Amino acid sequence: MDIASATAFDGWIRSRFKDFNTELEELYFAKADRADVEGTGDGTKAALRDEGAGHIARIHAEPRLYEDEARSYDLLGNIGLYMAALRRHELTNPDREERSPFPVASALAQRLAAGLGVAPRFATAHVNLRNLAIGGEHKSFTRLPDELLFIEYNCLPILAYIRAADVLRRIAPLGVAHPASLALLRDAQAALKDVGRYNAELHRRLDVDRFFYNIRPYFKTYRVGRHAYRGANAGDFAAINEIDLCLGLCRVSDPGYAGIVMEKMPFLPREDQQALQAACWQQSLLDAFLEAAPAAHGHAGLRANVQAFLDVCAAHGETAAQHHELFVHRFIEVPSTRMEEKHLAQITASGPPLQALLAALEALRDRRLAVDRPGIDSRHADLAVLRAL
């Protein structure tokens, strides 16, 4: 393809697109009802819609698109950012439509997604680990400082989770009794402690109202063609589930957890899909330690590894509890109580009603904490066996 059209679109996403959205967000934030966006900034909305549509039409007219995965995924992300902004500004809404009113953007997103094996919409990776900075500036919806902070401090914990997953997957070839496994477990714990540190910093610095009214709305469900695709989710990366499965705190034999893994697959880049699929096949460290437990009483090194493993499990559970309390509760649940009733139907990015989403997130948190409670596949009793060694 002639890359000039895609390059021009990328330049627009990095410049005027941000300017339009920033202008609109400031208008919304100044209103008495900050969630009411209809009838505000209509000229700016039209300019955003029409300029973006022009770029996309020129790319779609190309008989061939990129033939490499990285540039195709980046282009899909740019289209997705544009469509997410249209959704945010109520230029499209899946509840009042049977198909997207933007057929050319939908068709181009579907062309790219078919070759990539992913959902044809903007995903978390497009604003985190697949977000190339040019001249020190990465892509975002707006120029608002709180959004830039949000992107940075979502990227940093993801990288820390990746570090933890990487060292944990290296234990299986060595075995849980190997002396080097102790160092790997300690490295994993340190990485998870970094997750907690980054989460605490974001919690301290991010303005609740700016997040709730000016950042969260870009992560809503929107239609591509006839299908409504749920919004980008902060958990749409493989490493956190790799850790769940590698530790053994969650299992794909648990239908509830398997459903979480299957649902998120299309929203992951291909290499993340492959990493998560591989994790589903591996024996967990918890099961390996339980098999090795009879030898622990005469093996001081193995007992040290068991304790280090329990420390990693505790750190993973702590970050899950921290995220739920600091972000889900403070940044979503509490502000939603102040919204007018008419705005509550589409408050969540993932689609389901808020209370249903909260219940699902609590169940996932409790799996990671190994809470002894009904309704989940908890490893509480198995961890108790290891603690008794």
C-alpha positions as CSV (number, residue, x, y, z in Angstrom):
1,M,0.0,0.0,0.0
2,D,1.0,3.7,-0.3
3,I,2.0,4.4,3.3
4,A,1.5,8.1,2.8
5,S,-2.2,7.9,3.6
6,A,-1.7,5.8,6.8
7,T,1.2,8.1,7.9
8,A,-1.1,11.2,7.4
9,F,-3.8,9.5,9.5
10,D,-1.3,8.7,12.2
11,G,-0.2,12.3,12.3
12,W,-3.8,13.5,12.6
13,I,-4.4,11.1,15.5
14,R,-1.3,12.5,17.2
15,S,-2.4,16.2,16.7
16,R,-5.8,17.5,15.6
17,F,-7.6,14.4,17.0
18,K,-6.2,15.2,20.5
19,D,-7.0,18.9,20.1
20,F,-10.7,18.2,19.2
21,N,-11.2,15.8,22.1
22,T,-9.4,18.1,24.6
23,E,-11.6,21.0,23.5
24,L,-14.8,18.9,23.9
25,E,-13.7,17.5,27.3
26,E,-13.2,21.0,28.7
27,L,-16.7,21.9,27.5
28,Y,-18.2,18.9,29.1
29,F,-16.3,19.3,32.4
30,A,-17.6,22.9,32.7
31,K,-21.2,21.8,32.6
32,A,-23.4,21.3,35.6
33,D,-24.1,17.7,34.4
34,R,-20.7,16.6,33.2
35,A,-22.1,13.3,31.8
36,D,-24.4,15.1,29.4
37,V,-22.5,15.5,26.2
38,E,-25.2,15.8,23.6
39,G,-25.8,19.2,22.0
40,T,-22.4,20.5,23.2
41,G,-19.5,21.3,20.8
42,D,-21.4,20.1,17.8
43,G,-19.2,21.9,15.3
44,T,-16.0,20.4,16.9
45,K,-17.6,16.9,16.9
46,A,-18.5,17.3,13.2
47,A,-14.9,18.3,12.3
48,L,-13.5,15.4,14.2
49,R,-15.9,13.0,12.5
50,D,-15.4,14.3,9.0
51,E,-11.6,14.8,9.1
52,G,-11.1,11.3,10.5
53,A,-13.6,9.8,7.9
54,G,-11.6,11.4,5.1
55,H,-8.3,9.8,6.2
56,I,-10.0,6.4,6.7
57,A,-11.6,6.6,3.2
58,R,-8.3,7.2,1.5
59,I,-6.7,4.2,3.3
60,H,-9.7,1.9,2.6
61,A,-9.4,2.8,-1.1
62,E,-6.0,1.1,-1.2
63,P,-6.2,-2.3,-2.9
64,R,-3.7,-3.8,-0.4
65,L,-3.0,-2.9,3.2
66,Y,0.2,-3.4,5.3
67,E,1.7,-6.9,5.0
68,D,3.4,-6.8,8.4
69,E,1.7,-7.4,11.7
70,A,3.1,-4.5,13.7
71,R,2.1,-1.8,11.3
72,S,-1.3,-3.4,10.7
73,Y,-2.0,-3.6,14.5
74,D,-1.0,0.1,14.8
75,L,-3.3,1.1,12.0
76,L,-6.1,-0.8,13.6
77,G,-5.5,1.0,16.8
78,N,-5.7,4.4,15.1
79,I,-9.0,3.5,13.6
80,G,-10.2,2.2,17.0
81,L,-9.1,5.4,18.7
82,Y,-11.2,7.4,16.2
83,M,-14.3,5.1,16.6
84,A,-14.0,5.1,20.4
85,A,-14.0,9.0,20.3
86,L,-17.1,8.9,18.1
87,R,-18.7,6.7,20.7
88,R,-17.6,8.9,23.6
89,H,-19.1,12.0,21.9
90,E,-22.4,10.2,21.2
91,L,-22.0,10.2,17.5
92,T,-22.7,6.5,17.7
93,N,-24.4,4.4,20.4
94,P,-24.9,0.7,20.2
95,D,-28.1,0.9,22.2
96,R,-29.9,2.9,19.5
97,E,-28.3,1.3,16.4
98,E,-28.4,-2.1,14.8
99,R,-25.1,-1.4,12.9
100,S,-22.4,1.2,13.0
101,P,-23.2,4.4,11.2
102,F,-19.6,4.5,10.1
103,P,-19.4,1.6,7.5
104,V,-16.1,2.6,5.9
105,A,-14.3,2.7,9.3
106,S,-16.0,-0.6,10.2
107,A,-14.9,-2.3,7.0
108,L,-11.3,-1.2,7.3
109,A,-11.1,-2.3,10.9
110,Q,-12.6,-5.7,10.0
111,R,-10.1,-6.1,7.1
112,L,-7.2,-5.5,9.4
113,A,-8.6,-7.6,12.3
114,A,-9.3,-10.6,10.1
115,G,-5.6,-10.9,9.3
116,L,-4.4,-10.2,12.9
117,G,-6.8,-12.5,14.6
118,V,-8.1,-9.9,17.0
119,A,-11.2,-7.9,17.7
120,P,-11.7,-5.1,15.2
121,R,-11.5,-2.3,17.7
122,F,-9.1,-0.3,19.9
123,A,-7.7,-2.4,22.7
124,T,-5.6,-1.7,25.8
125,A,-2.4,-2.5,24.0
126,H,-2.9,0.3,21.6
127,V,-2.5,2.9,24.4
128,N,0.0,0.9,26.5
129,L,2.7,-1.4,25.2
130,R,2.0,-0.8,21.5
131,N,1.9,3.0,21.8
132,L,5.0,4.4,20.0
133,A,6.2,7.7,21.3
134,I,7.5,10.1,18.6
135,G,9.4,13.1,19.7
136,G,8.7,12.2,23.3
137,E,4.9,12.2,22.8
138,H,2.8,9.0,22.6
139,K,-0.8,8.6,21.4
140,S,-3.7,9.5,23.6
141,F,-7.3,10.7,23.2
142,T,-6.7,14.1,24.7
143,R,-3.9,16.3,26.0
144,L,-5.3,16.3,29.5
145,P,-2.6,15.7,32.1
146,D,-4.7,13.2,33.9
147,E,-5.1,11.1,30.8
148,L,-1.4,11.1,30.2
149,L,-0.8,10.1,33.8
150,F,-3.4,7.3,33.5
151,I,-1.7,5.9,30.4
152,E,1.8,6.0,31.9
153,Y,0.7,4.4,35.2
154,N,-1.2,1.7,33.4
155,C,1.8,0.9,31.3
156,L,4.2,0.6,34.2
157,P,2.2,-2.0,36.2
158,I,1.7,-4.1,33.0
159,L,5.5,-4.1,32.5
160,A,6.0,-5.2,36.1
161,Y,3.4,-8.0,35.7
162,I,5.3,-9.1,32.5
163,R,8.5,-9.3,34.5
164,A,6.8,-11.4,37.1
165,A,5.3,-13.7,34.6
166,D,8.6,-14.1,32.7
167,V,10.6,-15.2,35.8
168,L,7.8,-17.5,37.0
169,R,7.6,-19.4,33.7
170,R,11.3,-20.2,34.0
171,I,10.8,-22.2,37.2
172,A,9.1,-25.2,35.6
173,P,12.2,-26.4,33.6
174,L,14.3,-26.2,36.8
175,G,11.8,-27.7,39.2
176,V,10.4,-26.2,42.4
177,A,13.2,-27.7,44.5
178,H,16.0,-26.2,42.5
179,P,18.0,-23.6,44.4
180,A,17.9,-21.1,41.5
181,S,14.1,-21.2,41.7
182,L,14.3,-19.3,45.0
183,A,15.9,-16.4,43.2
184,L,13.2,-16.5,40.6
185,L,10.5,-16.5,43.1
186,R,12.0,-13.5,44.9
187,D,12.3,-11.7,41.6
188,A,8.6,-12.3,40.9
189,Q,7.7,-11.0,44.4
190,A,9.7,-7.8,43.8
191,A,8.0,-7.2,40.4
192,L,4.6,-7.6,42.1
193,K,5.6,-5.2,44.8
194,D,6.4,-2.7,42.0
195,V,2.8,-3.2,40.7
196,G,1.5,-2.2,44.1
197,R,3.9,0.8,44.2
198,Y,2.8,2.1,40.8
199,N,-0.9,1.5,41.7
200,A,-0.5,3.6,44.8
201,E,1.2,6.4,43.0
202,L,-1.6,6.5,40.4
203,H,-4.2,6.5,43.1
204,R,-2.5,9.4,44.8
205,R,-2.1,11.6,41.7
206,L,-5.1,10.8,39.5
207,D,-8.1,13.1,39.9
208,V,-11.3,11.1,40.4
209,D,-13.6,13.4,38.5
210,R,-11.3,13.8,35.6
211,F,-11.0,10.1,35.3
212,F,-14.7,9.4,35.7
213,Y,-15.9,12.1,33.3
214,N,-13.1,12.7,30.8
215,I,-11.1,9.4,30.5
216,R,-13.4,6.5,31.3
217,P,-16.0,7.4,28.6
218,Y,-13.5,6.6,25.8
219,F,-13.5,2.9,26.9
220,K,-17.1,2.1,26.1
221,T,-18.7,-0.5,24.0
222,Y,-19.2,0.4,20.3
223,R,-20.3,-1.3,17.1
224,V,-18.1,-2.3,14.3
225,G,-20.4,-3.3,11.5
226,R,-23.3,-5.1,13.2
227,H,-21.4,-6.4,16.2
228,A,-21.1,-4.5,19.5
229,Y,-17.6,-5.0,20.9
230,R,-17.1,-4.3,24.6
231,G,-14.8,-1.5,25.7
232,A,-11.0,-1.8,26.3
233,N,-10.3,-3.3,29.7
234,A,-7.2,-2.5,31.8
235,G,-6.8,-6.2,32.3
236,D,-6.5,-7.0,28.6
237,F,-3.0,-8.3,28.7
238,A,-1.7,-11.8,29.1
239,A,0.8,-11.5,31.9
240,I,-1.7,-11.2,34.8
241,N,-3.5,-14.4,33.8
242,E,-0.2,-16.1,33.2
243,I,0.6,-15.4,36.8
244,D,-2.8,-16.6,37.9
245,L,-2.3,-19.9,36.1
246,C,1.4,-20.4,36.8
247,L,1.0,-19.9,40.5
248,G,-2.2,-22.0,40.4
249,L,-4.4,-19.5,42.2
250,C,-6.8,-19.8,39.2
251,R,-7.4,-22.8,36.9
252,V,-8.9,-23.2,33.5
253,S,-10.8,-26.2,34.9
254,D,-12.9,-23.6,36.7
255,P,-15.6,-22.7,34.2
256,G,-15.9,-19.2,35.6
257,Y,-12.2,-18.4,35.2
258,A,-12.0,-20.2,31.8
259,G,-14.8,-17.9,30.6
260,I,-12.7,-14.9,31.6
261,V,-9.7,-16.2,29.6
262,M,-11.7,-17.1,26.5
263,E,-13.6,-13.7,26.6
264,K,-10.5,-11.6,26.6
265,M,-8.5,-13.5,23.9
266,P,-9.7,-11.4,20.9
267,F,-8.7,-8.2,22.8
268,L,-5.1,-9.4,23.1
269,P,-2.3,-9.0,20.5
270,R,-1.4,-12.3,18.9
271,E,1.8,-12.8,21.0
272,D,-0.2,-12.3,24.2
273,Q,-2.8,-14.8,22.9
274,Q,0.0,-17.4,22.4
275,A,1.6,-16.8,25.8
276,L,-1.8,-17.2,27.5
277,Q,-2.6,-20.3,25.6
278,A,0.7,-21.8,26.6
279,A,0.0,-21.0,30.2
280,C,-3.2,-22.9,30.1
281,W,-1.3,-26.1,29.3
282,Q,1.4,-25.9,32.1
283,Q,1.3,-27.5,35.5
284,S,1.0,-24.9,38.1
285,L,3.7,-24.2,40.7
286,L,1.1,-24.8,43.5
287,D,0.4,-28.3,42.2
288,A,4.2,-29.0,41.7
289,F,4.9,-27.9,45.3
290,L,2.0,-30.1,46.6
291,E,3.6,-33.1,44.8
292,A,7.0,-32.2,46.3
293,A,5.6,-31.6,49.8
294,P,6.4,-35.1,51.3
295,A,10.1,-34.4,50.8
296,A,10.0,-30.9,52.4
297,H,10.6,-32.0,56.0
298,G,14.1,-33.2,55.3
299,H,14.9,-30.5,52.7
300,A,15.6,-27.0,54.0
301,G,16.1,-25.6,50.5
302,L,12.7,-26.8,49.4
303,R,11.0,-25.3,52.5
304,A,12.7,-22.0,51.6
305,N,11.2,-22.2,48.1
306,V,7.8,-23.0,49.5
307,Q,7.9,-19.9,51.7
308,A,9.1,-17.8,48.8
309,F,6.2,-19.2,46.7
310,L,3.7,-18.4,49.4
311,D,5.1,-14.8,49.5
312,V,4.6,-14.5,45.8
313,C,1.0,-15.7,46.1
314,A,0.4,-13.2,48.9
315,A,1.9,-10.3,46.8
316,H,-0.3,-11.2,43.8
317,G,-3.4,-11.3,46.0
318,E,-2.5,-8.0,47.6
319,T,-2.2,-6.2,44.3
320,A,-5.6,-7.7,43.3
321,A,-7.2,-6.4,46.5
322,Q,-5.4,-3.0,46.1
323,H,-6.7,-2.5,42.6
324,H,-10.2,-3.4,43.5
325,E,-10.3,-1.0,46.5
326,L,-8.3,1.9,45.1
327,F,-9.6,1.9,41.5
328,V,-12.8,-0.1,41.1
329,H,-14.4,1.3,44.3
330,R,-13.0,4.9,44.4
331,F,-12.9,5.7,40.7
332,I,-16.0,3.8,39.4
333,E,-18.4,2.7,42.2
334,V,-18.4,5.8,44.3
335,P,-18.6,8.4,41.5
336,S,-21.5,6.5,39.9
337,T,-23.6,7.1,42.9
338,R,-23.5,10.8,42.1
339,M,-24.7,10.4,38.4
340,E,-28.1,11.1,37.2
341,E,-30.1,7.8,36.6
342,K,-30.3,8.4,32.9
343,H,-26.5,8.0,32.5
344,L,-26.1,4.8,34.5
345,A,-27.1,2.3,31.8
346,Q,-23.7,2.4,29.9
347,I,-21.4,3.3,32.7
348,T,-19.1,0.2,32.4
349,A,-16.6,-0.4,29.6
350,S,-17.2,-4.1,29.5
351,G,-20.9,-3.9,28.9
352,P,-22.7,-5.5,31.8
353,P,-24.5,-3.5,34.5
354,L,-22.3,-2.0,37.2
355,Q,-23.5,-4.4,39.9
356,A,-22.9,-7.5,37.8
357,L,-19.5,-6.2,36.8
358,L,-18.6,-5.5,40.5
359,A,-19.6,-9.0,41.5
360,A,-17.5,-10.6,38.7
361,L,-14.5,-8.5,39.7
362,E,-14.9,-9.4,43.4
363,A,-15.0,-13.1,42.5
364,L,-11.8,-12.7,40.5
365,R,-10.1,-10.8,43.3
366,D,-11.1,-13.5,45.8
367,R,-9.6,-16.2,43.6
368,R,-6.3,-14.4,43.5
369,L,-6.5,-13.9,47.3
370,A,-7.4,-17.6,47.7
371,V,-10.4,-16.6,49.9
372,D,-12.3,-19.5,51.5
373,R,-15.8,-18.7,50.2
374,P,-18.5,-20.4,48.3
375,G,-19.1,-19.8,44.6
376,I,-15.5,-19.8,43.5
377,D,-12.7,-22.3,42.8
378,S,-10.5,-21.3,45.7
379,R,-7.1,-22.8,46.5
380,H,-7.3,-21.8,50.1
381,A,-7.1,-25.4,51.5
382,D,-4.1,-26.3,49.2
383,L,-2.1,-23.2,50.3
384,A,-2.9,-24.2,53.9
385,V,-1.1,-27.5,53.3
386,L,2.0,-25.7,52.2
387,R,1.9,-23.2,55.1
388,A,1.9,-26.2,57.5
389,L,5.2,-27.6,56.2
